[in-house]
């Protein structure tokens, strides 16, 4: 199933998107889908990273060496 989403872009961003689509031979829709997917992945990663940092600090792991010793 697909959902259609209408997005309003400032002119400079729209022009850059059009330029990139022409240069890469891809559709603007594909570029936007890829960009949103990447953004969502990074947002999830940042959330998990924050949670793991809190857990690591509670466990006394504050340096990379602490983490390395724990997983080695």
N, C-alpha and C positions, 0 to 999 in steps of 0.2 A: 504494500500500500504506500502511496506517496501523498505528501501534503504539499500544497503550493503555498509559498511564502512570498509576499511582496515586501521588498526592502527599498527604502529610500536612501540614496548615497549622496554625499556632497559631490559636486561636480569634479573636483580634482581626483577624488577616489574612484569615481565612476570612469573617468578618462583613463586612469592608470589600469583599472581592471580591464577595460576594453583593449588597451595597448597590449597587456600581457596575454589576453586571449588571442589576439591576432598573432603575436610573436610565437606563441607556443602551439597554435593550431587547436586550442581547446576552447570549449564553450565557457562563457562567463558563469553559467550555472554550475559546471563542473568545478571551476576554480573556487566558487563560493562554497560549494559542498565540501571540498577538500579543506578549505580554510576553517569552516565551522567545526568539522570533525577534529582537526588538529587542535583548535582552541579548546574544545570540550575535553580532549584527552589530556592536554596540559593542565586544565583546571582540576580534573580528577587527580592527576599526579601531584599537584600542589597540595590538595586536600589530604591525600594519603601521606605525603611527606611530612606535613605539619603534625599529623596524628602520630607518626612513627618517631618524630623528633621528641615529642612530649613523652612517649613511652620510653624511649632510650634514656632521656634525662632522668626519669623516675628510677630507672634501673642502674643509674650511675654511669651511663655511657655518654661522655661529653666530647670525646675526641675521636678522630678516625682510628687511632691506635686501639682505643677501647672497643670499638666496633669490630676491628680486625681480630682482636683477641677473642671476642665472643663468638665469632663465626668460624674461627680456625680450629 
